[in-house]
Amino acid sequence: MQKYECEVCSYIYDPEIGDEDNGISAGTAFENLPKDWVCPDCGVGKDEFIIIEK
């Protein structure tokens, strides 16, 4: 699965880990995150993330 990096704060969203603190289970692809999901470190939206690994 692809990993995504926040361009603002460099947080890495790894779908294999998910975002358990915010209710996102491991195995959740970035594309399947809720529309209102935000970076847990800085609060920006999904549109501020770039693919870093294929």
ModelCIF file with pLDDT and N, C-alpha, C, O atoms, coordinates in Angstrom:
data_MODEL
#
_entry.id   MODEL 
#
_entity.id                         1 
_entity.type                       polymer 
_entity.pdbx_number_of_molecules   1 
#
_entity_poly.entity_id                      1 
_entity_poly.type                           'polypeptide(L)' 
_entity_poly.nstd_linkage                   no 
_entity_poly.nstd_monomer                   no 
_entity_poly.pdbx_seq_one_letter_code       MQKYECEVCSYIYDPEIGDEDNGISAGTAFENLPKDWVCPDCGVGKDEFIIIEK 
_entity_poly.pdbx_seq_one_letter_code_can   MQKYECEVCSYIYDPEIGDEDNGISAGTAFENLPKDWVCPDCGVGKDEFIIIEK 
_entity_poly.pdbx_strand_id                 A 
#
loop_
_entity_poly_seq.entity_id 
_entity_poly_seq.num 
_entity_poly_seq.mon_id 
_entity_poly_seq.hetero 
1 1  MET n 
1 2  GLN n 
1 3  LYS n 
1 4  TYR n 
1 5  GLU n 
1 6  CYS n 
1 7  GLU n 
1 8  VAL n 
1 9  CYS n 
1 10 SER n 
1 11 TYR n 
1 12 ILE n 
1 13 TYR n 
1 14 ASP n 
1 15 PRO n 
1 16 GLU n 
1 17 ILE n 
1 18 GLY n 
1 19 ASP n 
1 20 GLU n 
1 21 ASP n 
1 22 ASN n 
1 23 GLY n 
1 24 ILE n 
1 25 SER n 
1 26 ALA n 
1 27 GLY n 
1 28 THR n 
1 29 ALA n 
1 30 PHE n 
1 31 GLU n 
1 32 ASN n 
1 33 LEU n 
1 34 PRO n 
1 35 LYS n 
1 36 ASP n 
1 37 TRP n 
1 38 VAL n 
1 39 CYS n 
1 40 PRO n 
1 41 ASP n 
1 42 CYS n 
1 43 GLY n 
1 44 VAL n 
1 45 GLY n 
1 46 LYS n 
1 47 ASP n 
1 48 GLU n 
1 49 PHE n 
1 50 ILE n 
1 51 ILE n 
1 52 ILE n 
1 53 GLU n 
1 54 LYS n 
#
_struct_asym.id          A 
_struct_asym.entity_id   1 
#
loop_
_ma_qa_metric.id 
_ma_qa_metric.mode 
_ma_qa_metric.name 
_ma_qa_metric.software_group_id 
_ma_qa_metric.type 
1 global pLDDT . pLDDT 
2 local  pLDDT . pLDDT 
#
_ma_qa_metric_global.metric_id      1 
_ma_qa_metric_global.metric_value   95.85 
_ma_qa_metric_global.model_id       1 
_ma_qa_metric_global.ordinal_id     1 
#
loop_
_ma_qa_metric_local.label_asym_id 
_ma_qa_metric_local.label_comp_id 
_ma_qa_metric_local.label_seq_id 
_ma_qa_metric_local.metric_id 
_ma_qa_metric_local.metric_value 
_ma_qa_metric_local.model_id 
_ma_qa_metric_local.ordinal_id 
A MET 1  2 83.00 1 1  
A GLN 2  2 94.00 1 2  
A LYS 3  2 97.00 1 3  
A TYR 4  2 98.00 1 4  
A GLU 5  2 98.00 1 5  
A CYS 6  2 98.00 1 6  
A GLU 7  2 98.00 1 7  
A VAL 8  2 98.00 1 8  
A CYS 9  2 98.00 1 9  
A SER 10 2 97.00 1 10 
A TYR 11 2 98.00 1 11 
A ILE 12 2 98.00 1 12 
A TYR 13 2 98.00 1 13 
A ASP 14 2 97.00 1 14 
A PRO 15 2 97.00 1 15 
A GLU 16 2 97.00 1 16 
A ILE 17 2 97.00 1 17 
A GLY 18 2 98.00 1 18 
A ASP 19 2 98.00 1 19 
A GLU 20 2 96.00 1 20 
A ASP 21 2 95.00 1 21 
A ASN 22 2 96.00 1 22 
A GLY 23 2 96.00 1 23 
A ILE 24 2 98.00 1 24 
A SER 25 2 98.00 1 25 
A ALA 26 2 98.00 1 26 
A GLY 27 2 98.00 1 27 
A THR 28 2 98.00 1 28 
A ALA 29 2 97.00 1 29 
A PHE 30 2 97.00 1 30 
A GLU 31 2 96.00 1 31 
A ASN 32 2 97.00 1 32 
A LEU 33 2 98.00 1 33 
A PRO 34 2 97.00 1 34 
A LYS 35 2 95.00 1 35 
A ASP 36 2 96.00 1 36 
A TRP 37 2 98.00 1 37 
A VAL 38 2 98.00 1 38 
A CYS 39 2 98.00 1 39 
A PRO 40 2 98.00 1 40 
A ASP 41 2 98.00 1 41 
A CYS 42 2 98.00 1 42 
A GLY 43 2 98.00 1 43 
A VAL 44 2 98.00 1 44 
A GLY 45 2 98.00 1 45 
A LYS 46 2 98.00 1 46 
A ASP 47 2 97.00 1 47 
A GLU 48 2 98.00 1 48 
A PHE 49 2 98.00 1 49 
A ILE 50 2 98.00 1 50 
A ILE 51 2 97.00 1 51 
A ILE 52 2 96.00 1 52 
A GLU 53 2 68.00 1 53 
A LYS 54 2 61.00 1 54 
#
loop_
_atom_site.group_PDB 
_atom_site.id 
_atom_site.type_symbol 
_atom_site.label_atom_id 
_atom_site.label_alt_id 
_atom_site.label_comp_id 
_atom_site.label_asym_id 
_atom_site.label_entity_id 
_atom_site.label_seq_id 
_atom_site.pdbx_PDB_ins_code 
_atom_site.Cartn_x 
_atom_site.Cartn_y 
_atom_site.Cartn_z 
_atom_site.occupancy 
_atom_site.B_iso_or_equiv 
_atom_site.pdbx_formal_charge 
_atom_site.auth_seq_id 
_atom_site.auth_comp_id 
_atom_site.auth_asym_id 
_atom_site.auth_atom_id 
_atom_site.pdbx_PDB_model_num 
ATOM 1   N N  . MET A 1 1  ? 0.831   -1.192 0.000  1.00 83.00 ? 1  MET A N  1 
ATOM 2   C CA . MET A 1 1  ? 0.000   0.000  0.000  1.00 83.00 ? 1  MET A CA 1 
ATOM 3   C C  . MET A 1 1  ? 0.869   1.248  0.000  1.00 83.00 ? 1  MET A C  1 
ATOM 4   O O  . MET A 1 1  ? 1.992   1.244  0.505  1.00 83.00 ? 1  MET A O  1 
ATOM 5   N N  . GLN A 1 2  ? 0.328   2.314  -0.577 1.00 94.00 ? 2  GLN A N  1 
ATOM 6   C CA . GLN A 1 2  ? 1.060   3.566  -0.663 1.00 94.00 ? 2  GLN A CA 1 
ATOM 7   C C  . GLN A 1 2  ? 1.032   4.310  0.663  1.00 94.00 ? 2  GLN A C  1 
ATOM 8   O O  . GLN A 1 2  ? 0.034   4.291  1.384  1.00 94.00 ? 2  GLN A O  1 
ATOM 9   N N  . LYS A 1 3  ? 2.146   4.964  0.970  1.00 97.00 ? 3  LYS A N  1 
ATOM 10  C CA . LYS A 1 3  ? 2.219   5.834  2.135  1.00 97.00 ? 3  LYS A CA 1 
ATOM 11  C C  . LYS A 1 3  ? 2.084   7.269  1.649  1.00 97.00 ? 3  LYS A C  1 
ATOM 12  O O  . LYS A 1 3  ? 2.439   7.597  0.516  1.00 97.00 ? 3  LYS A O  1 
ATOM 13  N N  . TYR A 1 4  ? 1.566   8.115  2.528  1.00 98.00 ? 4  TYR A N  1 
ATOM 14  C CA . TYR A 1 4  ? 1.344   9.523  2.191  1.00 98.00 ? 4  TYR A CA 1 
ATOM 15  C C  . TYR A 1 4  ? 1.987   10.402 3.244  1.00 98.00 ? 4  TYR A C  1 
ATOM 16  O O  . TYR A 1 4  ? 1.968   10.086 4.434  1.00 98.00 ? 4  TYR A O  1 
ATOM 17  N N  . GLU A 1 5  ? 2.564   11.522 2.790  1.00 98.00 ? 5  GLU A N  1 
ATOM 18  C CA . GLU A 1 5  ? 3.219   12.455 3.703  1.00 98.00 ? 5  GLU A CA 1 
ATOM 19  C C  . GLU A 1 5  ? 2.509   13.802 3.678  1.00 98.00 ? 5  GLU A C  1 
ATOM 20  O O  . GLU A 1 5  ? 2.172   14.318 2.612  1.00 98.00 ? 5  GLU A O  1 
ATOM 21  N N  . CYS A 1 6  ? 2.288   14.363 4.854  1.00 98.00 ? 6  CYS A N  1 
ATOM 22  C CA . CYS A 1 6  ? 1.731   15.700 4.975  1.00 98.00 ? 6  CYS A CA 1 
ATOM 23  C C  . CYS A 1 6  ? 2.795   16.694 4.538  1.00 98.00 ? 6  CYS A C  1 
ATOM 24  O O  . CYS A 1 6  ? 3.907   16.692 5.066  1.00 98.00 ? 6  CYS A O  1 
ATOM 25  N N  . GLU A 1 7  ? 2.457   17.540 3.579  1.00 98.00 ? 7  GLU A N  1 
ATOM 26  C CA . GLU A 1 7  ? 3.426   18.531 3.090  1.00 98.00 ? 7  GLU A CA 1 
ATOM 27  C C  . GLU A 1 7  ? 3.668   19.649 4.096  1.00 98.00 ? 7  GLU A C  1 
ATOM 28  O O  . GLU A 1 7  ? 4.656   20.375 3.984  1.00 98.00 ? 7  GLU A O  1 
ATOM 29  N N  . VAL A 1 8  ? 2.790   19.795 5.068  1.00 98.00 ? 8  VAL A N  1 
ATOM 30  C CA . VAL A 1 8  ? 2.920   20.867 6.050  1.00 98.00 ? 8  VAL A CA 1 
ATOM 31  C C  . VAL A 1 8  ? 3.841   20.462 7.199  1.00 98.00 ? 8  VAL A C  1 
ATOM 32  O O  . VAL A 1 8  ? 4.739   21.217 7.572  1.00 98.00 ? 8  VAL A O  1 
ATOM 33  N N  . CYS A 1 9  ? 3.618   19.254 7.770  1.00 98.00 ? 9  CYS A N  1 
ATOM 34  C CA . CYS A 1 9  ? 4.369   18.889 8.977  1.00 98.00 ? 9  CYS A CA 1 
ATOM 35  C C  . CYS A 1 9  ? 5.175   17.594 8.852  1.00 98.00 ? 9  CYS A C  1 
ATOM 36  O O  . CYS A 1 9  ? 5.861   17.200 9.796  1.00 98.00 ? 9  CYS A O  1 
ATOM 37  N N  . SER A 1 10 ? 5.098   16.929 7.696  1.00 97.00 ? 10 SER A N  1 
ATOM 38  C CA . SER A 1 10 ? 5.838   15.690 7.409  1.00 97.00 ? 10 SER A CA 1 
ATOM 39  C C  . SER A 1 10 ? 5.303   14.450 8.123  1.00 97.00 ? 10 SER A C  1 
ATOM 40  O O  . SER A 1 10 ? 5.995   13.434 8.181  1.00 97.00 ? 10 SER A O  1 
ATOM 41  N N  . TYR A 1 11 ? 4.070   14.511 8.673  1.00 98.00 ? 11 TYR A N  1 
ATOM 42  C CA . TYR A 1 11 ? 3.436   13.318 9.233  1.00 98.00 ? 11 TYR A CA 1 
ATOM 43  C C  . TYR A 1 11 ? 3.267   12.298 8.112  1.00 98.00 ? 11 TYR A C  1 
ATOM 44  O O  . TYR A 1 11 ? 2.898   12.653 6.993  1.00 98.00 ? 11 TYR A O  1 
ATOM 45  N N  . ILE A 1 12 ? 3.536   11.042 8.414  1.00 98.00 ? 12 ILE A N  1 
ATOM 46  C CA . ILE A 1 12 ? 3.377   9.965  7.435  1.00 98.00 ? 12 ILE A CA 1 
ATOM 47  C C  . ILE A 1 12 ? 2.129   9.167  7.773  1.00 98.00 ? 12 ILE A C  1 
ATOM 48  O O  . ILE A 1 12 ? 1.996   8.647  8.881  1.00 98.00 ? 12 ILE A O  1 
ATOM 49  N N  . TYR A 1 13 ? 1.197   9.070  6.796  1.00 98.00 ? 13 TYR A N  1 
ATOM 50  C CA . TYR A 1 13 ? 0.062   8.173  6.956  1.00 98.00 ? 13 TYR A CA 1 
ATOM 51  C C  . TYR A 1 13 ? 0.453   6.854  6.315  1.00 98.00 ? 13 TYR A C  1 
ATOM 52  O O  . TYR A 1 13 ? 0.677   6.781  5.106  1.00 98.00 ? 13 TYR A O  1 
ATOM 53  N N  . ASP A 1 14 ? 0.534   5.813  7.134  1.00 97.00 ? 14 ASP A N  1 
ATOM 54  C CA . ASP A 1 14 ? 0.864   4.472  6.675  1.00 97.00 ? 14 ASP A CA 1 
ATOM 55  C C  . ASP A 1 14 ? -0.388  3.622  6.819  1.00 97.00 ? 14 ASP A C  1 
ATOM 56  O O  . ASP A 1 14 ? -0.821  3.354  7.939  1.00 97.00 ? 14 ASP A O  1 
ATOM 57  N N  . PRO A 1 15 ? -0.985  3.190  5.700  1.00 97.00 ? 15 PRO A N  1 
ATOM 58  C CA . PRO A 1 15 ? -2.216  2.419  5.768  1.00 97.00 ? 15 PRO A CA 1 
ATOM 59  C C  . PRO A 1 15 ? -2.070  1.106  6.532  1.00 97.00 ? 15 PRO A C  1 
ATOM 60  O O  . PRO A 1 15 ? -3.060  0.585  7.045  1.00 97.00 ? 15 PRO A O  1 
ATOM 61  N N  . GLU A 1 16 ? -0.881  0.574  6.616  1.00 97.00 ? 16 GLU A N  1 
ATOM 62  C CA . GLU A 1 16 ? -0.687  -0.666 7.363  1.00 97.00 ? 16 GLU A CA 1 
ATOM 63  C C  . GLU A 1 16 ? -0.841  -0.425 8.861  1.00 97.00 ? 16 GLU A C  1 
ATOM 64  O O  . GLU A 1 16 ? -1.121  -1.357 9.614  1.00 97.00 ? 16 GLU A O  1 
ATOM 65  N N  . ILE A 1 17 ? -0.658  0.828  9.301  1.00 97.00 ? 17 ILE A N  1 
ATOM 66  C CA . ILE A 1 17 ? -0.790  1.193  10.710 1.00 97.00 ? 17 ILE A CA 1 
ATOM 67  C C  . ILE A 1 17 ? -2.138  1.858  10.978 1.00 97.00 ? 17 ILE A C  1 
ATOM 68  O O  . ILE A 1 17 ? -2.738  1.660  12.035 1.00 97.00 ? 17 ILE A O  1 
ATOM 69  N N  . GLY A 1 18 ? -2.612  2.652  10.010 1.00 98.00 ? 18 GLY A N  1 
ATOM 70  C CA . GLY A 1 18 ? -3.852  3.402  10.189 1.00 98.00 ? 18 GLY A CA 1 
ATOM 71  C C  . GLY A 1 18 ? -3.642  4.585  11.109 1.00 98.00 ? 18 GLY A C  1 
ATOM 72  O O  . GLY A 1 18 ? -2.525  5.083  11.250 1.00 98.00 ? 18 GLY A O  1 
ATOM 73  N N  . ASP A 1 19 ? -4.722  5.036  11.735 1.00 98.00 ? 19 ASP A N  1 
ATOM 74  C CA . ASP A 1 19 ? -4.682  6.159  12.678 1.00 98.00 ? 19 ASP A CA 1 
ATOM 75  C C  . ASP A 1 19 ? -5.627  5.790  13.819 1.00 98.00 ? 19 ASP A C  1 
ATOM 76  O O  . ASP A 1 19 ? -6.689  6.389  13.987 1.00 98.00 ? 19 ASP A O  1 
ATOM 77  N N  . GLU A 1 20 ? -5.221  4.804  14.587 1.00 96.00 ? 20 GLU A N  1 
ATOM 78  C CA . GLU A 1 20 ? -6.062  4.240  15.650 1.00 96.00 ? 20 GLU A CA 1 
ATOM 79  C C  . GLU A 1 20 ? -6.566  5.293  16.621 1.00 96.00 ? 20 GLU A C  1 
ATOM 80  O O  . GLU A 1 20 ? -7.694  5.191  17.104 1.00 96.00 ? 20 GLU A O  1 
ATOM 81  N N  . ASP A 1 21 ? -5.755  6.308  16.920 1.00 95.00 ? 21 ASP A N  1 
ATOM 82  C CA . ASP A 1 21 ? -6.156  7.357  17.861 1.00 95.00 ? 21 ASP A CA 1 
ATOM 83  C C  . ASP A 1 21 ? -7.375  8.134  17.370 1.00 95.00 ? 21 ASP A C  1 
ATOM 84  O O  . ASP A 1 21 ? -8.101  8.736  18.162 1.00 95.00 ? 21 ASP A O  1 
ATOM 85  N N  . ASN A 1 22 ? -7.588  8.112  16.057 1.00 96.00 ? 22 ASN A N  1 
ATOM 86  C CA . ASN A 1 22 ? -8.718  8.845  15.467 1.00 96.00 ? 22 ASN A CA 1 
ATOM 87  C C  . ASN A 1 22 ? -9.726  7.906  14.805 1.00 96.00 ? 22 ASN A C  1 
ATOM 88  O O  . ASN A 1 22 ? -10.501 8.327  13.946 1.00 96.00 ? 22 ASN A O  1 
ATOM 89  N N  . GLY A 1 23 ? -9.715  6.636  15.205 1.00 96.00 ? 23 GLY A N  1 
ATOM 90  C CA . GLY A 1 23 ? -10.719 5.693  14.747 1.00 96.00 ? 23 GLY A CA 1 
ATOM 91  C C  . GLY A 1 23 ? -10.488 5.091  13.377 1.00 96.00 ? 23 GLY A C  1 
ATOM 92  O O  . GLY A 1 23 ? -11.411 4.523  12.794 1.00 96.00 ? 23 GLY A O  1 
ATOM 93  N N  . ILE A 1 24 ? -9.278  5.202  12.848 1.00 98.00 ? 24 ILE A N  1 
ATOM 94  C CA . ILE A 1 24 ? -8.970  4.640  11.533 1.00 98.00 ? 24 ILE A CA 1 
ATOM 95  C C  . ILE A 1 24 ? -8.195  3.339  11.740 1.00 98.00 ? 24 ILE A C  1 
ATOM 96  O O  . ILE A 1 24 ? -7.069  3.346  12.239 1.00 98.00 ? 24 ILE A O  1 
ATOM 97  N N  . SER A 1 25 ? -8.811  2.231  11.352 1.00 98.00 ? 25 SER A N  1 
ATOM 98  C CA . SER A 1 25 ? -8.220  0.909  11.556 1.00 98.00 ? 25 SER A CA 1 
ATOM 99  C C  . SER A 1 25 ? -7.025  0.672  10.650 1.00 98.00 ? 25 SER A C  1 
ATOM 100 O O  . SER A 1 25 ? -6.938  1.227  9.555  1.00 98.00 ? 25 SER A O  1 
ATOM 101 N N  . ALA A 1 26 ? -6.107  -0.159 11.121 1.00 98.00 ? 26 ALA A N  1 
ATOM 102 C CA . ALA A 1 26 ? -4.994  -0.606 10.287 1.00 98.00 ? 26 ALA A CA 1 
ATOM 103 C C  . ALA A 1 26 ? -5.571  -1.263 9.037  1.00 98.00 ? 26 ALA A C  1 
ATOM 104 O O  . ALA A 1 26 ? -6.580  -1.965 9.103  1.00 98.00 ? 26 ALA A O  1 
ATOM 105 N N  . GLY A 1 27 ? -4.929  -1.031 7.910  1.00 98.00 ? 27 GLY A N  1 
ATOM 106 C CA . GLY A 1 27 ? -5.391  -1.594 6.647  1.00 98.00 ? 27 GLY A CA 1 
ATOM 107 C C  . GLY A 1 27 ? -6.297  -0.657 5.863  1.00 98.00 ? 27 GLY A C  1 
ATOM 108 O O  . GLY A 1 27 ? -6.765  -1.020 4.783  1.00 98.00 ? 27 GLY A O  1 
ATOM 109 N N  . THR A 1 28 ? -6.555  0.546  6.385  1.00 98.00 ? 28 THR A N  1 
ATOM 110 C CA . THR A 1 28 ? -7.411  1.511  5.689  1.00 98.00 ? 28 THR A CA 1 
ATOM 111 C C  . THR A 1 28 ? -6.583  2.311  4.691  1.00 98.00 ? 28 THR A C  1 
ATOM 112 O O  . THR A 1 28 ? -5.678  3.052  5.074  1.00 98.00 ? 28 THR A O  1 
ATOM 113 N N  . ALA A 1 29 ? -6.901  2.155  3.406  1.00 97.00 ? 29 ALA A N  1 
ATOM 114 C CA . ALA A 1 29 ? -6.200  2.897  2.362  1.00 97.00 ? 29 ALA A CA 1 
ATOM 115 C C  . ALA A 1 29 ? -6.493  4.385  2.496  1.00 97.00 ? 29 ALA A C  1 
ATOM 116 O O  . ALA A 1 29 ? -7.567  4.772  2.956  1.00 97.00 ? 29 ALA A O  1 
ATOM 117 N N  . PHE A 1 30 ? -5.544  5.212  2.097  1.00 97.00 ? 30 PHE A N  1 
ATOM 118 C CA . PHE A 1 30 ? -5.706  6.661  2.174  1.00 97.00 ? 30 PHE A CA 1 
ATOM 119 C C  . PHE A 1 30 ? -6.974  7.109  1.450  1.00 97.00 ? 30 PHE A C  1 
ATOM 120 O O  . PHE A 1 30 ? -7.691  7.989  1.927  1.00 97.00 ? 30 PHE A O  1 
ATOM 121 N N  . GLU A 1 31 ? -7.245  6.503  0.306  1.00 96.00 ? 31 GLU A N  1 
ATOM 122 C CA . GLU A 1 31 ? -8.416  6.854  -0.497 1.00 96.00 ? 31 GLU A CA 1 
ATOM 123 C C  . GLU A 1 31 ? -9.715  6.570  0.244  1.00 96.00 ? 31 GLU A C  1 
ATOM 124 O O  . GLU A 1 31 ? -10.748 7.163  -0.066 1.00 96.00 ? 31 GLU A O  1 
ATOM 125 N N  . ASN A 1 32 ? -9.670  5.671  1.219  1.00 97.00 ? 32 ASN A N  1 
ATOM 126 C CA . ASN A 1 32 ? -10.867 5.292  1.963  1.00 97.00 ? 32 ASN A CA 1 
ATOM 127 C C  . ASN A 1 32 ? -11.022 6.036  3.290  1.00 97.00 ? 32 ASN A C  1 
ATOM 128 O O  . ASN A 1 32 ? -11.960 5.772  4.043  1.00 97.00 ? 32 ASN A O  1 
ATOM 129 N N  . LEU A 1 33 ? -10.109 6.961  3.577  1.00 98.00 ? 33 LEU A N  1 
ATOM 130 C CA . LEU A 1 33 ? -10.257 7.777  4.778  1.00 98.00 ? 33 LEU A CA 1 
ATOM 131 C C  . LEU A 1 33 ? -11.488 8.666  4.615  1.00 98.00 ? 33 LEU A C  1 
ATOM 132 O O  . LEU A 1 33 ? -11.810 9.071  3.498  1.00 98.00 ? 33 LEU A O  1 
ATOM 133 N N  . PRO A 1 34 ? -12.180 8.973  5.711  1.00 97.00 ? 34 PRO A N  1 
ATOM 134 C CA . PRO A 1 34 ? -13.332 9.880  5.613  1.00 97.00 ? 34 PRO A CA 1 
ATOM 135 C C  . PRO A 1 34 ? -12.939 11.225 5.016  1.00 97.00 ? 34 PRO A C  1 
ATOM 136 O O  . PRO A 1 34 ? -11.805 11.674 5.178  1.00 97.00 ? 34 PRO A O  1 
ATOM 137 N N  . LYS A 1 35 ? -13.880 11.869 4.324  1.00 95.00 ? 35 LYS A N  1 
ATOM 138 C CA . LYS A 1 35 ? -13.600 13.165 3.695  1.00 95.00 ? 35 LYS A CA 1 
ATOM 139 C C  . LYS A 1 35 ? -13.157 14.212 4.704  1.00 95.00 ? 35 LYS A C  1 
ATOM 140 O O  . LYS A 1 35 ? -12.402 15.124 4.366  1.00 95.00 ? 35 LYS A O  1 
ATOM 141 N N  . ASP A 1 36 ? -13.627 14.085 5.949  1.00 96.00 ? 36 ASP A N  1 
ATOM 142 C CA . ASP A 1 36 ? -13.298 15.089 6.958  1.00 96.00 ? 36 ASP A CA 1 
ATOM 143 C C  . ASP A 1 36 ? -12.086 14.713 7.812  1.00 96.00 ? 36 ASP A C  1 
ATOM 144 O O  . ASP A 1 36 ? -11.790 15.388 8.798  1.00 96.00 ? 36 ASP A O  1 
ATOM 145 N N  . TRP A 1 37 ? -11.378 13.631 7.436  1.00 98.00 ? 37 TRP A N  1 
ATOM 146 C CA . TRP A 1 37 ? -10.179 13.239 8.167  1.00 98.00 ? 37 TRP A CA 1 
ATOM 147 C C  . TRP A 1 37 ? -9.126  14.323 7.981  1.00 98.00 ? 37 TRP A C  1 
ATOM 148 O O  . TRP A 1 37 ? -8.971  14.866 6.887  1.00 98.00 ? 37 TRP A O  1 
ATOM 149 N N  . VAL A 1 38 ? -8.405  14.634 9.054  1.00 98.00 ? 38 VAL A N  1 
ATOM 150 C CA . VAL A 1 38 ? -7.332  15.630 8.986  1.00 98.00 ? 38 VAL A CA 1 
ATOM 151 C C  . VAL A 1 38 ? -6.055  15.047 9.580  1.00 98.00 ? 38 VAL A C  1 
ATOM 152 O O  . VAL A 1 38 ? -6.091  14.075 10.336 1.00 98.00 ? 38 VAL A O  1 
ATOM 153 N N  . CYS A 1 39 ? -4.948  15.646 9.233  1.00 98.00 ? 39 CYS A N  1 
ATOM 154 C CA . CYS A 1 39 ? -3.657  15.236 9.770  1.00 98.00 ? 39 CYS A CA 1 
ATOM 155 C C  . CYS A 1 39 ? -3.714  15.296 11.294 1.00 98.00 ? 39 CYS A C  1 
ATOM 156 O O  . CYS A 1 39 ? -4.063  16.333 11.859 1.00 98.00 ? 39 CYS A O  1 
ATOM 157 N N  . PRO A 1 40 ? -3.374  14.190 11.966 1.00 98.00 ? 40 PRO A N  1 
ATOM 158 C CA . PRO A 1 40 ? -3.438  14.186 13.421 1.00 98.00 ? 40 PRO A CA 1 
ATOM 159 C C  . PRO A 1 40 ? -2.391  15.080 14.098 1.00 98.00 ? 40 PRO A C  1 
ATOM 160 O O  . PRO A 1 40 ? -2.519  15.396 15.281 1.00 98.00 ? 40 PRO A O  1 
ATOM 161 N N  . ASP A 1 41 ? -1.372  15.483 13.363 1.00 98.00 ? 41 ASP A N  1 
ATOM 162 C CA . ASP A 1 41 ? -0.335  16.338 13.949 1.00 98.00 ? 41 ASP A CA 1 
ATOM 163 C C  . ASP A 1 41 ? -0.593  17.825 13.754 1.00 98.00 ? 41 ASP A C  1 
ATOM 164 O O  . ASP A 1 41 ? -0.370  18.615 14.671 1.00 98.00 ? 41 ASP A O  1 
ATOM 165 N N  . CYS A 1 42 ? -1.068  18.224 12.553 1.00 98.00 ? 42 CYS A N  1 
ATOM 166 C CA . CYS A 1 42 ? -1.216  19.664 12.303 1.00 98.00 ? 42 CYS A CA 1 
ATOM 167 C C  . CYS A 1 42 ? -2.614  20.087 11.885 1.00 98.00 ? 42 CYS A C  1 
ATOM 168 O O  . CYS A 1 42 ? -2.900  21.284 11.842 1.00 98.00 ? 42 CYS A O  1 
ATOM 169 N N  . GLY A 1 43 ? -3.494  19.138 11.574 1.00 98.00 ? 43 GLY A N  1 
ATOM 170 C CA . GLY A 1 43 ? -4.885  19.465 11.303 1.00 98.00 ? 43 GLY A CA 1 
ATOM 171 C C  . GLY A 1 43 ? -5.252  19.848 9.880  1.00 98.00 ? 43 GLY A C  1 
ATOM 172 O O  . GLY A 1 43 ? -6.384  20.269 9.642  1.00 98.00 ? 43 GLY A O  1 
ATOM 173 N N  . VAL A 1 44 ? -4.336  19.719 8.923  1.00 98.00 ? 44 VAL A N  1 
ATOM 174 C CA . VAL A 1 44 ? -4.687  20.035 7.539  1.00 98.00 ? 44 VAL A CA 1 
ATOM 175 C C  . VAL A 1 44 ? -5.439  18.868 6.906  1.00 98.00 ? 44 VAL A C  1 
ATOM 176 O O  . VAL A 1 44 ? -5.381  17.740 7.397  1.00 98.00 ? 44 VAL A O  1 
ATOM 177 N N  . GLY A 1 45 ? -6.143  19.150 5.817  1.00 98.00 ? 45 GLY A N  1 
ATOM 178 C CA . GLY A 1 45 ? -6.936  18.142 5.136  1.00 98.00 ? 45 GLY A CA 1 
ATOM 179 C C  . GLY A 1 45 ? -6.125  17.211 4.252  1.00 98.00 ? 45 GLY A C  1 
ATOM 180 O O  . GLY A 1 45 ? -4.922  17.388 4.065  1.00 98.00 ? 45 GLY A O  1 
ATOM 181 N N  . LYS A 1 46 ? -6.818  16.215 3.714  1.00 98.00 ? 46 LYS A N  1 
ATOM 182 C CA . LYS A 1 46 ? -6.178  15.196 2.873  1.00 98.00 ? 46 LYS A CA 1 
ATOM 183 C C  . LYS A 1 46 ? -5.515  15.778 1.633  1.00 98.00 ? 46 LYS A C  1 
ATOM 184 O O  . LYS A 1 46 ? -4.579  15.183 1.097  1.00 98.00 ? 46 LYS A O  1 
ATOM 185 N N  . ASP A 1 47 ? -5.986  16.933 1.168  1.00 97.00 ? 47 ASP A N  1 
ATOM 186 C CA . ASP A 1 47 ? -5.430  17.539 -0.033 1.00 97.00 ? 47 ASP A CA 1 
ATOM 187 C C  . ASP A 1 47 ? -4.004  18.058 0.157  1.00 97.00 ? 47 ASP A C  1 
ATOM 188 O O  . ASP A 1 47 ? -3.347  18.439 -0.812 1.00 97.00 ? 47 ASP A O  1 
ATOM 189 N N  . GLU A 1 48 ? -3.532  18.073 1.389  1.00 98.00 ? 48 GLU A N  1 
ATOM 190 C CA . GLU A 1 48 ? -2.164  18.530 1.679  1.00 98.00 ? 48 GLU A CA 1 
ATOM 191 C C  . GLU A 1 48 ? -1.174  17.364 1.770  1.00 98.00 ? 48 GLU A C  1 
ATOM 192 O O  . GLU A 1 48 ? -0.036  17.558 2.198  1.00 98.00 ? 48 GLU A O  1 
ATOM 193 N N  . PHE A 1 49 ? -1.591  16.161 1.374  1.00 98.00 ? 49 PHE A N  1 
ATOM 194 C CA . PHE A 1 49 ? -0.745  14.973 1.444  1.00 98.00 ? 49 PHE A CA 1 
ATOM 195 C C  . PHE A 1 49 ? -0.276  14.575 0.055  1.00 98.00 ? 49 PHE A C  1 
ATOM 196 O O  . PHE A 1 49 ? -0.994  14.745 -0.930 1.00 98.00 ? 49 PHE A O  1 
ATOM 197 N N  . ILE A 1 50 ? 0.946   14.040 -0.011 1.00 98.00 ? 50 ILE A N  1 
ATOM 198 C CA . ILE A 1 50 ? 1.499   13.542 -1.267 1.00 98.00 ? 50 ILE A CA 1 
ATOM 199 C C  . ILE A 1 50 ? 1.909   12.087 -1.092 1.00 98.00 ? 50 ILE A C  1 
ATOM 200 O O  . ILE A 1 50 ? 2.240   11.653 0.012  1.00 98.00 ? 50 ILE A O  1 
ATOM 201 N N  . ILE A 1 51 ? 1.883   11.335 -2.194 1.00 97.00 ? 51 ILE A N  1 
ATOM 202 C CA . ILE A 1 51 ? 2.322   9.938  -2.177 1.00 97.00 ? 51 ILE A CA 1 
ATOM 203 C C  . ILE A 1 51 ? 3.832   9.901  -2.020 1.00 97.00 ? 51 ILE A C  1 
ATOM 204 O O  . ILE A 1 51 ? 4.550   10.621 -2.714 1.00 97.00 ? 51 ILE A O  1 
ATOM 205 N N  . ILE A 1 52 ? 4.322   9.053  -1.098 1.00 96.00 ? 52 ILE A N  1 
ATOM 206 C CA . ILE A 1 52 ? 5.771   8.936  -0.943 1.00 96.00 ? 52 ILE A CA 1 
ATOM 207 C C  . ILE A 1 52 ? 6.282   7.531  -1.227 1.00 96.00 ? 52 ILE A C  1 
ATOM 208 O O  . ILE A 1 52 ? 7.490   7.330  -1.360 1.00 96.00 ? 52 ILE A O  1 
ATOM 209 N N  . GLU A 1 53 ? 5.377   6.552  -1.323 1.00 68.00 ? 53 GLU A N  1 
ATOM 210 C CA . GLU A 1 53 ? 5.821   5.172  -1.562 1.00 68.00 ? 53 GLU A CA 1 
ATOM 211 C C  . GLU A 1 53 ? 4.745   4.441  -2.321 1.00 68.00 ? 53 GLU A C  1 
ATOM 212 O O  . GLU A 1 53 ? 3.559   4.553  -2.013 1.00 68.00 ? 53 GLU A O  1 
ATOM 213 N N  . LYS A 1 54 ? 5.172   3.686  -3.324 1.00 61.00 ? 54 LYS A N  1 
ATOM 214 C CA . LYS A 1 54 ? 4.208   2.898  -4.103 1.00 61.00 ? 54 LYS A CA 1 
ATOM 215 C C  . LYS A 1 54 ? 4.405   1.441  -3.833 1.00 61.00 ? 54 LYS A C  1 
ATOM 216 O O  . LYS A 1 54 ? 3.691   0.608  -4.392 1.00 61.00 ? 54 LYS A O  1 
#
